[in-house]
């Protein structure tokens, strides 16, 4: 568990350092993400992005446990 938390912390650190370049990737605006805009109301629900993040994290955890 300690190794996993250290690795996740390092990944967050690297993502923070590379944020100016990562912000250009259309991540979070994938097809399947729900975005509703009306007068005075803005709703965003990242369905596809959430599924993709879950898949990648599950794969990484599975690889680290082997």
Secondary structure, DSSP 4 states (H G I P E B T S, - for coil): -HHHHHHHHHHHHHHHHTHHHHTTS-TT--TT-EEEEETTEEEEE-HHHHHHHHHHHHHHHHHHH-
